[in-house]
Amino acid sequence: MRYLLIIAALMGFQQTAEAHNRHHQTNSHRTVVTVQWSWVPGHWNRGIWVRGHWSSPRYGVSHRSHRAGPPPRRTHAQSHWVPGHWTVRRGKRVWISGYWS
């Protein structure tokens, strides 16, 4: 009785293992690049604290907080990225983060 259970188990194992022997070959000539935002943590630079910020190889830097997350996706196909810049409001310099326009 014990031998019948062992043989049945081995036959069941062979059938499941055989299903995984047909792996697809990967195409090594194709390169996939995703452009996304990545968080750069805050750090010291020559004694000055540089706040953490979002960075993208295509769009540059966005000084949104880590909690707010990366900037949103394009709103429509014709929109373009306006990089962050300084402006004066009520007599004070204020940083405006980049946005889609």
N, C-alpha and C positions, 0 to 999 in steps of 0.2 A: 504494500500500500504506500509506503514511504517513497519507494522508487518511482511509482506512477506520478506522485505529486512533484518530485524533482524533475522528471522528464517533461511534465506539463509546464512547469515553470520555465525550464530552459527553452522549450519551443515558443512560449509566449515572449520570452526575452529576445530570441532571435528575430521574431517578426517585427518587434518594435525597433530594434537596432538597425534593421535593414532599411527602414524607411528614411533614415538620416544619412545615407551614403551618397546622395545625389546633390552635393553642394554646388551652387552656381559660382563660376569663376568671376572674380572682380576685375573690372577693366582698369588697369593701372594708368592708362593714358588720359583719363578724365580727372580733372581737378575741380572740386567744389569749394567755393569760397562764399562764406556768408558775412555780410557786413552788418554788424550789430553794435550796440552800445555796450561798453564795459565800464565797470566802476573802478576808478583809481582812488585808493584810500589816501587820506590826509598824510602828510609827511613834512619833515623839517628840511628846509633848503637854505643853507648858509645862515642858520639861526632864525629864520622866519618860518612860521607855520603856514603851510599851503593847505587850504581846505580840500577835502575830497570832492571829486567831480566825476561826471559822466564823460566818457571820451569815445569818439568814433573815428575810424580812419578816413571816412568819407566826409563827415560833417564837422569835425573838430571837437570842441569842448562845450559842454552844457553844465552850468553850475547849479543844477537842481539838486535837492537833497537826496540822500540815498533812500530815504523812506518814500519820497515822492515817486521814485522809479525813473527809468530813462524817459526821454522825450517821446511823445506819441508818434505813431506812423503818419505818413503823408495823408493829408485830408482828401486830396483829389490828385489826378494825374498831372495837372498843370502847376501844382504848388511847388514852391522852392524854399530852401532853408535859409532863414535869416539868422546869421550868427549872433551870439551874445555881444552886447556892447554897453558902454557906459553912457548915461544920459543925466541931465540935471532936472530934478523935480523939487519944487519949493526951496530952491537954493542949495540942495544937497545932491552930491553925485550918487546915482543909484545904478546898480548892475541889472540889466535886463537880460534874462536868459534867452538862448536861441529858441526860435519857434518856426512853425510852418506858416507861410503866407501865400 
